[in-house]
Amino acid sequence: MGTYLAIYLGAAETGSGDEISAERQSEFMAAWAAWAQAHVDALIDPGAPLFRKKVVTSTGAREFTDAKVGYALVEAPSHDEAVRIFSEHPHLTLHDGNSIEVLECPAIEPG
C-alpha cells in the first residue's frame, strides 16, 4: 500500500461571480460526505481547505496566491487506484475546470 496526496485545484476566480449558492454548497457537502464514506477505508486524512499561503525561501517569506484550494491523503495499492478514488470526487463537478493532482508520497527508509 502506498500513500497519495491529493491537491484540489479550483478554477473559480475570486470576485468572478462564480460563488456557489447555499443550496449548491449543501449539495456539494452531502456529495463530499458520501464520497468520504465510500472511501473511508482509504482515507488517511480527509483533508481541509487551504488558506493563508506563504512561500519560504532562504531570503525570507512572502504571501502568494495560486489555484490550490484543498488537500486529502489516501492509502491505496497503486497510484492508478488512488487516481480512481479521486476521479469520483465531487470537487470535479463544483466548477468547470476544477481538477485534482494526485501525487505519490513514497516512504523514506532511514539510513
Number of C-alpha atoms within 10 A of each C-alpha: 11 14 20 25 20 21 21 25 19 20 17 17 10 8 7 7 8 12 13 13 9 9 9 12 13 12 14 17 14 13 15 16 14 14 16 16 12 12 14 14 11 20 19 14 13 14 16 11 11 13 10 7 12 12 10 10 8 5 6 8 10 10 9 9 10 8 15 18 16 17 19 18 21 24 20 20 11 14 18 10 13 23 17 13 19 21 14 12 18 19 21 18 12 18 15 12 11 17 22 21 14 23 15 17 13 10 8 6 5 4 3
